[in-house]
Amino acid sequence: MDKNYPFKSFLSRNWWFLLIGFASALRQSEKDSVFGSVALDVLFGEAIILVIMFAYWFIRYGRKHAK
């Protein structure tokens, strides 16, 4: 697979991961807030999901672009 597959394209195909993360972070923050603010809890949850998605993309596709 020599196709160029940038992270932006990966996010556009897997946007529903972010939607699930947003919903779960919002639901959890209403029950028990970590930072004392719903907005900060949701941003933190989304940041974790983005890091995991980037790590997956980099391991699967990113190293192939460096060659």
Number of C-alpha atoms within 10 A of each C-alpha: 6 7 8 11 14 13 15 9 10 14 16 9 10 12 10 11 15 17 12 13 19 19 15 15 22 18 14 16 20 12 9 11 17 12 12 10 11 18 14 15 21 22 15 16 20 21 14 13 17 16 11 12 18 16 13 12 17 15 11 10 19 17 10 14 12 6 5
